[in-house]
Amino acid sequence: MSERDVFEYALLRVVPRVERGECFNAGVLVYCRAKSFVAVRTHLDESKLRALDPEADVTGVRAALRAVEGVCAGGKAAGQAARDDAGRRFRWLIAPRSTVVQPGPVHTGLTADPEAETERLLQLLVR
């Protein structure tokens, strides 16, 4: 059996109308300290968004998801977090916020391949 490392993940939830608290999963953030790995994968189901809020700003939600992707990737797209390591970017992204795109609670697991785990979680919990 190959060596497995601890990883953490949090789902990204879309909450179209914060005051109602209704949400659905639109992405997954994965962090593996041992591999200095952080990644996000997103998938916006517009039909779910419209079911919760027919007047939802689809463009705005997509922009919010892209912003998370930018911070996660680091570099210029990360803005102020550009020089932060993978762990600091993950911690910043999972901080609670009252916006349309919100992180859920953090969960842990073991994986030999954090990249494959990210895709598996996206398929299992988001799509």
VOPAGU-2260 file (C-alpha; in pm, 1 decimal, decimal comma):
REM VOPAGU-2260
SITE   aa  ch    i         X         Y         Z
SITE  MET   A    0       0,0       0,0       0,0
SITE  SER   A    1     133,5     345,0     -86,5
SITE  GLU   A    2     199,1     604,6     181,7
SITE  ARG   A    3    -102,9     817,2     263,7
SITE  ASP   A    4    -100,9    1166,7     405,1
SITE  VAL   A    5    -357,1    1358,6     606,4
SITE  PHE   A    6    -559,2    1607,5     404,2
SITE  GLU   A    7    -830,1    1857,4     488,1
SITE  TYR   A    8   -1121,8    1965,6     274,8
SITE  ALA   A    9   -1415,5    2201,4     283,4
SITE  LEU   A   10   -1706,7    2234,2      47,7
SITE  LEU   A   11   -1787,3    2567,2    -112,4
SITE  ARG   A   12   -2155,0    2642,9     -76,5
SITE  VAL   A   13   -2360,9    2883,9    -277,5
SITE  VAL   A   14   -2610,5    3070,2     -60,5
SITE  PRO   A   15   -2808,5    3282,7    -308,0
SITE  ARG   A   16   -3006,5    3462,7     -38,7
SITE  VAL   A   17   -2804,5    3471,9     280,5
SITE  GLU   A   18   -3108,3    3568,5     488,4
SITE  ARG   A   19   -3282,5    3241,7     391,4
SITE  GLY   A   20   -2983,4    3016,0     458,8
SITE  GLU   A   21   -3060,4    2780,3     168,8
SITE  CYS   A   22   -2751,7    2647,2      -3,7
SITE  PHE   A   23   -2601,4    2389,9    -237,8
SITE  ASN   A   24   -2247,4    2267,4    -298,6
SITE  ALA   A   25   -2054,1    2429,9    -582,5
SITE  GLY   A   26   -1694,9    2336,4    -512,8
SITE  VAL   A   27   -1438,9    2166,7    -293,9
SITE  LEU   A   28   -1116,3    2301,1    -139,9
SITE  VAL   A   29    -845,6    2046,9     -56,7
SITE  TYR   A   30    -527,0    2101,5     143,7
SITE  CYS   A   31    -249,3    1852,3     216,5
SITE  ARG   A   32      25,0    1997,1     434,4
SITE  ALA   A   33     268,1    1709,2     374,8
SITE  LYS   A   34     260,4    1780,2       0,4
SITE  SER   A   35     223,5    2162,0      24,9
SITE  PHE   A   36     -84,7    2106,5    -188,6
SITE  VAL   A   37    -391,7    2326,1    -207,8
SITE  ALA   A   38    -650,8    2306,9    -483,1
SITE  VAL   A   39   -1008,2    2396,7    -555,6
SITE  ARG   A   40   -1249,7    2254,9    -810,7
SITE  THR   A   41   -1583,0    2420,5    -876,7
SITE  HIS   A   42   -1901,9    2337,0   -1061,4
SITE  LEU   A   43   -2196,3    2576,7   -1063,7
SITE  ASP   A   44   -2532,3    2410,0   -1125,5
SITE  GLU   A   45   -2735,1    2701,2   -1261,0
SITE  SER   A   46   -3063,9    2510,9   -1232,8
SITE  LYS   A   47   -3011,4    2467,1    -856,3
SITE  LEU   A   48   -2918,4    2832,9    -826,6
SITE  ARG   A   49   -3231,6    2943,4   -1012,4
SITE  ALA   A   50   -3448,2    2704,0    -808,3
SITE  LEU   A   51   -3335,1    2874,2    -486,5
SITE  ASP   A   52   -3344,0    3224,8    -630,6
SITE  PRO   A   53   -3490,6    3290,0    -976,6
SITE  GLU   A   54   -3335,0    3638,8    -967,1
SITE  ALA   A   55   -2986,8    3516,9    -871,1
SITE  ASP   A   56   -2686,2    3694,7   -1018,6
SITE  VAL   A   57   -2526,8    3400,6   -1203,1
SITE  THR   A   58   -2240,7    3617,3   -1331,4
SITE  GLY   A   59   -2168,2    3738,6    -978,2
SITE  VAL   A   60   -2168,6    3385,2    -836,2
SITE  ARG   A   61   -1932,0    3268,6   -1111,9
SITE  ALA   A   62   -1705,1    3565,0   -1036,4
SITE  ALA   A   63   -1701,1    3474,7    -665,2
SITE  LEU   A   64   -1606,1    3115,0    -748,8
SITE  ARG   A   65   -1331,2    3238,4    -983,4
SITE  ALA   A   66   -1199,4    3461,2    -704,4
SITE  VAL   A   67   -1165,7    3156,7    -478,5
SITE  GLU   A   68    -985,2    2974,6    -760,1
SITE  GLY   A   69    -747,9    3270,5    -798,0
SITE  VAL   A   70    -656,4    3285,7    -429,8
SITE  CYS   A   71    -612,5    2910,3    -421,0
SITE  ALA   A   72    -378,0    2916,0    -720,8
SITE  GLY   A   73    -154,3    3183,0    -568,5
SITE  GLY   A   74      54,4    3416,9    -779,2
SITE  LYS   A   75     -86,1    3744,9    -910,7
SITE  ALA   A   76    -440,8    3604,9    -917,5
SITE  ALA   A   77    -427,6    3570,0    -537,2
SITE  GLY   A   78    -398,8    3942,6    -471,3
SITE  GLN   A   79    -279,5    4004,1    -114,3
SITE  ALA   A   80    -239,7    3628,4     -60,0
SITE  ALA   A   81       4,8    3598,6    -352,1
SITE  ARG   A   82     305,2    3529,2    -131,7
SITE  ASP   A   83     126,3    3311,4     123,0
SITE  ASP   A   84     203,2    2941,5     135,4
SITE  ALA   A   85     -58,8    2677,5      54,2
SITE  GLY   A   86    -166,7    2640,2     417,7
SITE  ARG   A   87    -223,0    3011,7     473,1
SITE  ARG   A   88    -425,0    3039,0     151,3
SITE  PHE   A   89    -638,7    2739,9     256,4
SITE  ARG   A   90    -698,3    2889,3     603,2
SITE  TRP   A   91    -794,3    3223,0     449,5
SITE  LEU   A   92   -1038,2    3054,6     209,7
SITE  ILE   A   93   -1210,2    2849,0     481,4
SITE  ALA   A   94   -1263,7    3147,3     711,6
SITE  PRO   A   95   -1636,3    3199,2     775,5
SITE  ARG   A   96   -1798,4    3476,2     574,7
SITE  SER   A   97   -2148,0    3595,4     505,4
SITE  THR   A   98   -2142,6    3611,6     127,7
SITE  VAL   A   99   -2303,2    3425,6    -158,9
SITE  VAL   A  100   -2012,9    3174,6    -172,9
SITE  GLN   A  101   -1931,9    3035,1     171,4
SITE  PRO   A  102   -1698,2    2761,4     293,2
SITE  GLY   A  103   -1848,4    2474,6     486,9
SITE  PRO   A  104   -1690,1    2298,5     784,4
SITE  VAL   A  105   -1347,8    2138,0     744,6
SITE  HIS   A  106   -1322,5    1759,8     727,0
SITE  THR   A  107   -1014,0    1537,4     722,8
SITE  GLY   A  108    -903,4    1216,9     558,9
SITE  LEU   A  109    -605,6    1022,8     428,2
SITE  THR   A  110    -489,5    1020,1      68,2
SITE  ALA   A  111    -194,7     906,7    -141,7
SITE  ASP   A  112    -291,6    1150,5    -419,2
SITE  PRO   A  113    -442,0    1487,7    -318,7
SITE  GLU   A  114    -509,3    1585,9    -682,2
SITE  ALA   A  115    -712,6    1269,0    -742,6
SITE  GLU   A  116    -885,3    1317,6    -406,8
SITE  THR   A  117    -992,9    1666,0    -514,0
SITE  GLU   A  118   -1155,1    1527,1    -829,5
SITE  ARG   A  119   -1315,3    1238,1    -636,9
SITE  LEU   A  120   -1470,3    1476,1    -383,7
SITE  LEU   A  121   -1596,5    1705,1    -658,3
SITE  GLN   A  122   -1771,9    1412,5    -828,6
SITE  LEU   A  123   -1905,6    1267,8    -500,9
SITE  LEU   A  124   -2020,1    1583,5    -322,7
SITE  VAL   A  125   -2074,9    1854,6    -582,4
SITE  ARG   A  126   -2174,4    1721,0    -924,4
